């Protein structure tokens, strides 16, 4: 199997890196971006960052069951360019930037997935039984 992931242009790109992530997909009615940086302990896992409009902060939760991370809370009117950093130490850091008004709304979210392999040559031709040569078989 050859692995692909969704790029920042929403196209699929070949993915042979040992650890990589899909572009964060925004859910909700407001504009903004999320930039992801992986840590040394990143594993295959899905992540969701959800905005709390009352506190003006983000909560990052992974599907691996670890403790969620919460960003700093902001106060007052939030202009375009306002950023929040939310991190699960040594796993992932997400910097969320608000675009032009209106501000993020309660429940707005970004979702992305991290993909990791233990194969020494990356993800190309990897299946659950280990790497294979697609022409010669397992």
Order of alpha helices (4+ residues) and beta strands (2+ residues): beta-beta-beta-beta-beta-beta-beta-beta-beta-beta-beta-beta-beta
